[in-house]
């Protein structure tokens, strides 16, 4: 979890996987690449006050369906 949707932003939380989170919105940020996937979408998790790359959210869509833009 980062303070902003950037890889260089301060870490605000570290979550063990898998962890269920509730996101309030999503935005574009730094591109993240892992395990053959590439994505620049990040979701805000209000309970933790930070952003998580959508690449780590268990959904096949890069941009989460039904979640508005921040």
DSSP file (Angstrom, degrees, kcal/mol; ACC not computed):
  #  RESIDUE AA STRUCTURE BP1 BP2  ACC     N-H-->O    O-->H-N    N-H-->O    O-->H-N    TCO  KAPPA ALPHA  PHI   PSI    X-CA   Y-CA   Z-CA
    1    1 A X              0   0    0      0, 0.0    11,-2.3     0, 0.0    12,-1.1   0.000 360.0 360.0 360.0 128.8    0.0    0.0    0.0
    2    2 A X  B     -AB  11  51A   0     49,-2.7    49,-3.4     9,-0.3     9,-0.2  -0.828 360.0-126.8-116.2 153.9    1.4    3.3   -1.1
    3    3 A X  S    S+     0   0    0      7,-2.5     2,-0.3    -2,-0.3     8,-0.1   0.781 100.1  16.8 -67.2 -27.6    0.5    6.9   -0.1
    4    4 A X  S    S-     0   0    0      2,-0.3     2,-2.4     6,-0.3     5,-0.2  -0.909  96.6 -93.5-138.2 163.2    0.1    7.8   -3.8
    5    5 A X  S    S+     0   0    0     -2,-0.3    25,-2.2    23,-0.1     2,-0.3  -0.239  92.3 102.6 -78.6  54.5   -0.3    5.6   -6.9
    6    6 A X  S >  S-     0   0    0     -2,-2.4     3,-1.2    23,-0.2    -2,-0.3  -0.989  75.1-131.5-136.0 143.7    3.5    5.7   -7.6
    7    7 A X  T 3  S+     0   0    0     -2,-0.3    -1,-0.1     1,-0.3    -2,-0.0   0.781 109.5  51.5 -65.2 -26.5    6.1    3.1   -6.9
    8    8 A X  T 3  S+     0   0    0      2,-0.0    -1,-0.3    -6,-0.0     3,-0.1   0.461  86.5 110.8 -89.7  -1.2    8.3    5.6   -5.2
    9    9 A X  S <  S-     0   0    0     -3,-1.2     0, 0.0    -5,-0.2     0, 0.0  -0.303  82.6 -81.8 -71.6 157.8    5.6    6.9   -2.8
   10   10 A X        -     0   0    0     -8,-0.1    -7,-2.5     1,-0.1     2,-0.5  -0.273  43.1-116.5 -59.5 141.4    5.8    6.1    0.9
   11   11 A X  B     +A    2   0A   0     -9,-0.2    -9,-0.3     1,-0.1     3,-0.1  -0.699  32.7 177.2 -79.0 126.4    4.6    2.7    2.0
   12   12 A X        -     0   0    0    -11,-2.3     2,-0.3    -2,-0.5   -10,-0.2   0.606  65.5  -0.2-105.7 -17.2    1.6    3.1    4.3
   13   13 A X        -     0   0    0    -12,-1.1     2,-0.5     2,-0.0    -1,-0.4  -0.964  53.9-144.3-165.7 153.0    0.9   -0.6    4.9
   14   14 A X        -     0   0    0     -2,-0.3     2,-0.4    -3,-0.1    -3,-0.0  -0.994  23.0-159.3-123.4 123.9    2.1   -4.1    4.0
   15   15 A X        -     0   0    0     -2,-0.5     2,-0.2     4,-0.0     4,-0.1  -0.847  15.0-129.5-106.9 136.2   -0.6   -6.7    3.6
   16   16 A X        -     0   0    0     -2,-0.4     2,-0.3     2,-0.1    -2,-0.0  -0.573  50.6 -81.2 -73.8 147.2   -0.1  -10.4    3.8
   17   17 A X  S    S+     0   0    0     -2,-0.2     2,-0.1     1,-0.2     3,-0.0  -0.754 108.8  31.3-100.4 149.5   -1.7  -12.2    0.8
   18   18 A X  S    S+     0   0    0     -2,-0.3     2,-0.4     1,-0.0    -1,-0.2   0.660  78.4 155.6 -79.2 145.9   -4.4  -12.9    0.2
   19   19 A X        -     0   0    0     -4,-0.1     2,-0.4    -2,-0.1    -4,-0.0  -1.000  38.7-128.3-132.9 130.7   -6.2  -10.1    2.1
   20   20 A X        +     0   0    0     -2,-0.4     2,-0.3    -3,-0.0    -3,-0.0  -0.652  34.1 175.4 -79.7 131.8   -9.7   -8.8    1.4
   21   21 A X        -     0   0    0     -2,-0.4     2,-0.5    26,-0.0    24,-0.0  -0.933  27.4-133.8-132.2 157.7   -9.9   -5.0    0.9
   22   22 A X        -     0   0    0     -2,-0.3    25,-0.4     0, 0.0    24,-0.3  -0.964  22.5-157.8-112.2 124.3  -12.6   -2.6    0.0
   23   23 A X        -     0   0    0     -2,-0.5    22,-0.2    22,-0.2     3,-0.1  -0.755  13.4-167.0-102.5 149.2  -11.7    0.0   -2.6
   24   24 A X        -     0   0    0     20,-2.4    44,-0.4     1,-0.4     2,-0.3   0.718  68.5 -16.9-104.8 -27.0  -13.5    3.3   -3.1
   25   25 A X  E     -C   44   0A   0     19,-0.7    19,-2.7    42,-0.1    -1,-0.4  -0.965  58.1-132.7-165.1 172.8  -12.1    4.5   -6.4
   26   26 A X  E     +Cd  43  69A   0     42,-2.1    44,-2.2    -2,-0.3     2,-0.3  -0.972  18.6 175.7-140.8 156.1   -9.3    3.9   -8.9
   27   27 A X  E     -C   42   0A   0     15,-2.7    15,-3.0    -2,-0.3     2,-0.3  -0.905  35.2 -92.2-148.5 171.1   -6.9    6.0  -10.9
   28   28 A X  E     +C   41   0A   0     -2,-0.3    13,-0.2    13,-0.2     2,-0.2  -0.728  54.7 139.2 -91.3 143.6   -3.9    5.8  -13.3
   29   29 A X  E     -     0   0A   0     11,-2.9   -23,-0.2    -2,-0.3     3,-0.1  -0.644  52.9 -14.1-152.1-150.3   -0.4    5.8  -11.8
   30   30 A X  E    S-     0   0A   0    -25,-2.2     2,-0.3    -2,-0.2    -1,-0.2  -0.316  72.1-107.6 -62.8 146.3    2.9    4.1  -12.3
   31   31 A X  E     -     0   0A   0     -3,-0.1     2,-0.4     9,-0.1     9,-0.3  -0.604  32.6-159.4 -77.0 133.1    3.0    1.0  -14.4
   32   32 A X  E     -C   39   0A   0      7,-3.1     7,-2.3    -2,-0.3     2,-0.4  -0.935   5.9-169.0-114.8 138.0    3.5   -2.2  -12.4
   33   33 A X  E     +C   38   0A   0     -2,-0.4     2,-0.3     5,-0.2     5,-0.2  -0.991  20.2 142.4-131.2 124.7    4.7   -5.4  -14.0
   34   34 A X  E >   +C   37   0A   0      3,-2.2     3,-2.4    -2,-0.4    -2,-0.0  -0.965  63.7   2.4-159.3 145.1    4.7   -8.9  -12.4
   35   35 A X  T 3  S-     0   0    0     -2,-0.3     3,-0.1     1,-0.3    -1,-0.0   0.807 129.7 -51.7  49.1  38.8    4.1  -12.5  -13.4
   36   36 A X  T 3  S+     0   0    0      1,-0.3     2,-0.4     0, 0.0    -1,-0.3   0.522 115.0 113.1  81.3   5.0    3.5  -11.6  -17.0
   37   37 A X  E <   -C   34   0A   0     -3,-2.4    -3,-2.2     2,-0.0     2,-0.4  -0.877  44.4-168.5-112.2 144.5    0.9   -8.9  -16.2
   38   38 A X  E     +C   33   0A   0     -2,-0.4     2,-0.3    -5,-0.2    -5,-0.2  -0.999  16.7 157.6-132.7 133.2    1.3   -5.1  -16.8
   39   39 A X  E     -C   32   0A   0     -7,-2.3    -7,-3.1    -2,-0.4    16,-0.1  -0.985  31.7-168.2-157.7 140.6   -1.0   -2.5  -15.4
   40   40 A X  E     +     0   0A   0     -2,-0.3   -11,-2.9    -9,-0.3     2,-0.4   0.241  59.4 109.8-112.6  11.2   -1.1    1.2  -14.5
   41   41 A X  E     -C   28   0A   0    -13,-0.2    13,-2.9    -9,-0.1    14,-0.4  -0.715  44.9-173.4 -91.2 137.9   -4.4    1.2  -12.6
   42   42 A X  E     -CE  27  53A   0    -15,-3.0   -15,-2.7    -2,-0.4     2,-0.4  -0.972  11.5-146.0-129.8 143.9   -4.3    1.7   -8.8
   43   43 A X  E     -CE  26  52A   0      9,-3.0     9,-2.5    -2,-0.3     2,-0.5  -0.887  14.4-129.2-112.1 143.0   -7.2    1.5   -6.3
   44   44 A X  E     -CE  25  51A   0    -19,-2.7   -20,-2.4    -2,-0.4     2,-0.7  -0.772  13.5-161.1 -90.9 130.3   -7.6    3.6   -3.1
   45   45 A X  E >>> - E   0  50A   0      5,-3.3     3,-1.4    -2,-0.5     5,-1.4  -0.894   2.6-168.0-110.7  98.5   -8.3    1.6    0.1
   46   46 A X  T 345S+     0   0    0     -2,-0.7     3,-0.3   -24,-0.3    -1,-0.1   0.827  82.4  61.9 -60.7 -34.0   -9.8    4.2    2.5
   47   47 A X  T 345S+     0   0    0    -25,-0.4    -1,-0.3     1,-0.2   -24,-0.1   0.770 116.8  31.9 -63.5 -24.3   -9.5    1.9    5.6
   48   48 A X  T <45S-     0   0    0     -3,-1.4    -1,-0.2     2,-0.2    -2,-0.2   0.442 104.4-127.2-111.9  -3.8   -5.7    1.9    5.1
   49   49 A X  T  <5S+     0   0    0     -4,-1.1     2,-0.3    -3,-0.3    -3,-0.2   0.834  73.0  83.9  64.5  34.6   -5.3    5.3    3.6
   50   50 A X  E   <S- E   0  45A   0     -5,-1.4    -5,-3.3   -38,-0.0     2,-0.3  -0.924  73.0 -98.9-156.2-180.0   -3.4    4.2    0.6
   51   51 A X  E     -BE   2  44A   0    -49,-3.4   -49,-2.7    -2,-0.3     2,-0.4  -0.828  21.0-163.7-110.7 144.5   -3.3    2.8   -2.9
   52   52 A X  E     - E   0  43A   0     -9,-2.5    -9,-3.0    -2,-0.3     2,-0.1  -0.987  31.7-109.5-123.7 137.6   -2.7   -0.7   -4.1
   53   53 A X  E >   - E   0  42A   0     -2,-0.4     3,-2.1   -11,-0.2   -11,-0.3  -0.439  22.5-131.0 -63.1 135.6   -1.9   -1.6   -7.7
   54   54 A X  G >  S+     0   0    0    -13,-2.9     3,-1.4     1,-0.3     5,-0.3   0.675 102.3  78.0 -62.8 -15.3   -4.8   -3.3   -9.4
   55   55 A X  G 3  S+     0   0    0    -14,-0.4    -1,-0.3     1,-0.3     4,-0.1   0.764  95.3  48.2 -64.3 -22.5   -2.3   -5.9  -10.6
   56   56 A X  G <  S+     0   0    0     -3,-2.1     2,-0.5     2,-0.1    -1,-0.3   0.372  91.0  97.0 -98.6   3.2   -2.6   -7.3   -7.0
   57   57 A X  S <  S-     0   0    0     -3,-1.4     2,-2.3    -4,-0.2    -3,-0.0  -0.809  84.3-118.8 -93.6 132.3   -6.4   -7.3   -6.9
   58   58 A X  S    S+     0   0    0     -2,-0.5     2,-0.3     2,-0.0    -3,-0.1  -0.450  76.4 105.4 -75.8  78.3   -8.0  -10.6   -7.7
   59   59 A X        -     0   0    0     -2,-2.3    -2,-0.1    -5,-0.3     5,-0.0  -0.956  68.3-135.4-152.1 136.4   -9.9   -9.6  -10.8
   60   60 A X  S    S+     0   0    0     -2,-0.3     2,-0.3     2,-0.0     3,-0.1   0.719  83.1  87.7 -68.8 -18.6   -9.1  -10.4  -14.4
   61   61 A X        -     0   0    0      1,-0.1    -2,-0.1     4,-0.0     3,-0.1  -0.621  68.8-148.9 -83.4 137.5   -9.9   -6.8  -15.5
   62   62 A X  S    S+     0   0    0     -2,-0.3     2,-0.6     1,-0.2    -1,-0.1   0.909  96.8  45.3 -67.9 -42.0   -7.0   -4.2  -15.4
   63   63 A X  S    S-     0   0    0     -3,-0.1    -1,-0.2   -37,-0.0     2,-0.1  -0.925 103.8-119.4-102.4 116.3   -9.6   -1.5  -14.6
   64   64 A X    >   -     0   0    0     -2,-0.6     3,-1.3     1,-0.1     2,-0.1  -0.334  25.8-121.0 -65.4 127.4  -12.0   -2.8  -12.0
   65   65 A X  T 3  S+     0   0    0      1,-0.2    -1,-0.1    -2,-0.1     3,-0.1  -0.424  92.7  15.6 -67.6 138.4  -15.6   -3.0  -13.2
   66   66 A X  T 3  S+     0   0    0      1,-0.2     2,-0.5    -2,-0.1    -1,-0.2   0.480  96.7 114.0  80.7   2.7  -18.1   -0.9  -11.2
   67   67 A X    <   -     0   0    0     -3,-1.3    -1,-0.2   -42,-0.0   -42,-0.1  -0.938  60.6-136.0-109.5 123.3  -15.4    1.1   -9.4
   68   68 A X        -     0   0    0     -2,-0.5   -42,-2.1   -44,-0.4     2,-0.3  -0.135  24.7 -93.3 -73.0 170.0  -15.4    4.8  -10.2
   69   69 A X  B      d   26   0A   0    -44,-0.2   -42,-0.2     1,-0.1    -1,-0.1  -0.632 360.0 360.0 -86.2 142.0  -12.4    7.0  -10.9
   70   70 A X              0   0    0    -44,-2.2   -43,-0.1    -2,-0.3    -1,-0.1   0.454 360.0 360.0 -74.4 360.0  -10.7    9.0   -8.1
